[in-house]
Amino acid sequence: MGDAGEGLVDAEARVQERLDELARERSERKTQVVRDPEAVRAVESLRLARAEFERQLEATVHDRRRAQLTQAIAEVDRRIAAIKI
């Protein structure tokens, strides 16, 4: 019976360690300084658009549409590079 109790204690210790780790990560994220929140939102929006273009590119078989999507991805990458965060 003692072995089962040790396993439970170990599991509880792992859970507590994970909770402590998550709390530490949350506090680190809160302390990060964001210079321009609008730029952060713009970059995030562009990243989402890029992901959507990539998804469409994977599903598209028409050559002209693939070329359009490739150009759109390049433009999104150019805009992301131009934004200073």
C-alpha positions in Angstrom: 0.0 0.0 0.0 2.9 2.3 0.6 4.0 2.2 -3.1 0.6 3.5 -4.2 0.9 6.4 -1.8 4.3 7.3 -3.1 3.0 7.4 -6.7 0.2 9.8 -5.6 2.7 12.1 -3.8 4.9 12.1 -6.9 2.0 12.9 -9.2 0.9 15.7 -6.9 4.5 17.1 -6.9 4.6 17.0 -10.7 1.2 18.8 -10.9 2.4 21.5 -8.5 5.7 21.9 -10.4 3.7 22.4 -13.6 1.4 25.0 -12.0 4.4 26.9 -10.7 5.9 26.8 -14.1 2.7 28.1 -15.7 2.5 30.9 -13.1 6.1 31.9 -13.8 5.5 32.0 -17.6 2.4 34.1 -17.1 4.3 36.6 -15.0 7.1 36.8 -17.5 4.6 37.5 -20.3 3.1 40.3 -18.3 6.4 41.9 -17.7 7.4 42.1 -21.4 7.4 45.6 -22.6 5.3 46.3 -25.8 6.5 49.5 -27.4 3.7 49.8 -30.0 0.6 47.6 -29.4 -0.8 48.7 -32.8 2.3 47.3 -34.5 1.9 44.0 -32.6 -1.7 43.7 -33.7 -0.7 44.5 -37.3 2.0 41.8 -37.3 -0.4 39.3 -35.7 -3.0 40.1 -38.3 -0.5 39.6 -41.1 0.7 36.3 -39.6 -2.9 35.1 -39.6 -3.3 36.2 -43.2 -0.1 34.4 -44.2 -1.3 31.2 -42.6 -4.6 31.5 -44.5 -2.8 32.0 -47.8 -0.6 29.0 -47.1 -3.6 26.9 -46.4 -5.2 28.0 -49.6 -2.0 27.4 -51.5 -1.8 23.8 -50.3 -5.4 23.2 -51.5 -5.1 25.0 -54.9 -4.2 23.2 -58.1 -4.8 26.0 -60.6 -1.5 27.6 -61.6 -2.7 31.2 -61.8 -4.3 31.0 -58.4 -1.1 29.4 -57.0 0.9 32.3 -58.5 -1.4 34.9 -56.9 -1.2 33.2 -53.5 2.6 33.0 -53.7 2.7 36.7 -54.5 0.3 37.5 -51.6 2.5 35.5 -49.2 5.6 37.4 -50.4 3.8 40.7 -49.9 2.7 39.7 -46.4 6.3 38.8 -45.6 7.5 42.2 -46.9 4.9 44.0 -44.8 5.9 42.0 -41.7 9.5 42.9 -42.2 8.7 46.6 -42.6 6.9 46.8 -39.3 9.1 47.8 -36.4 8.0 46.3 -33.1 
